[in-house]
């Protein structure tokens, strides 16, 4: 299977920046789309940003202009650069990979364990 390991979360003041990383490892045949989701306490998990294997990106309206998603296919890693952070960005951030572990299996959604991002006022 595919494993996702996240890093880069932490505590930051409003207006600050953080860069999240998520590296995929294990049995990987191919990785299609990758994305970042977040879930605040008492809230549903929501899509923050996604990126296809060809670099096509999509962002939630709430983060457009502030967050940038990118990926390094050679390293099987996806990044989320978060600038101008706001208290409402506080959440657990999860990375997701639409991947195939073997060429004879259908794509499957793999999730990281999540990394806490806390933005103080």
Secondary structure, DSSP 8 states (H G I E B T S, - for coil): -EEEEEE--EEEETT--EEEEEEEEES-SEEEEEEEEEE-TTS--EEEEEE-TT--EEE-TTTTTTEEEEEEGGGTEEEEEE-S--GGG-EEEEEEEEEESSTTS--EEEE---EEEEEE-
